[in-house]
């Protein structure tokens, strides 16, 4: 098992973490899918990828960097961050 494989997205972030589809649309990548090699690096299947894109499941924390690399963005872009008023 990879380091961090048991780490799950904290419940309070679940609705804010998955911006994969939005980023893909912004970059004109709606129909792009990761290669089998990229999916293997992410420790994912194409079915899992589709579930992430369609917000039916969320990736694990350790997978975020692989996804960000594939999309050409940062992990921060995958996570919706809103400023909190002080």
Buried (B, 14 or more C-beta within 10 A) or exposed (E): EEEEEEEEBEEEBEEEBBBBBBBBEEEEBEEEBBEEEBBEBBBBEEEBBEBBBEBEBBBBBBBBEBBBBBBEBEEEBBBEEEEEEE
